[in-house]
Amino acid sequence: MNALEALWELGPRSLLSLYHVEVFAVAVTLVVYFCIISSPD
């Protein structure tokens, strides 16, 4: 079973969790970005 078949079997729950992981990653990236911007260089 490859990853695509696994996702297909798990269905919406896996897509939802992937969505949450992606949103979390974007949030962390923004926080790090703003910390770098606001810190004196």
C-alpha positions in Angstrom: 0.0 0.0 0.0 1.5 3.3 -1.0 0.9 6.7 0.7 -1.9 7.7 -1.7 -3.9 4.5 -1.1 -3.4 5.0 2.7 -4.7 8.5 2.5 -7.7 7.3 0.4 -8.5 4.6 3.0 -8.2 7.0 6.0 -10.4 9.5 4.2 -11.4 13.0 5.4 -9.8 12.6 8.9 -6.3 12.3 7.4 -6.9 15.2 5.1 -8.1 17.3 8.1 -5.0 16.3 10.2 -2.8 17.2 7.2 -4.5 20.6 7.0 -3.9 21.2 10.7 -0.2 20.3 10.3 0.1 22.7 7.4 -1.6 25.5 9.3 0.6 24.9 12.3 3.7 24.9 10.1 2.7 28.2 8.5 2.0 29.7 12.0 5.4 28.7 13.3 7.1 30.0 10.2 5.4 33.4 10.6 6.3 33.6 14.3 10.0 32.8 13.5 9.9 35.3 10.6 8.6 38.1 12.8 11.1 37.3 15.5 13.9 37.6 13.0 12.5 40.8 11.6 12.0 42.5 15.0 15.4 41.4 16.4 18.1 44.0 16.1 20.6 43.0 13.4 
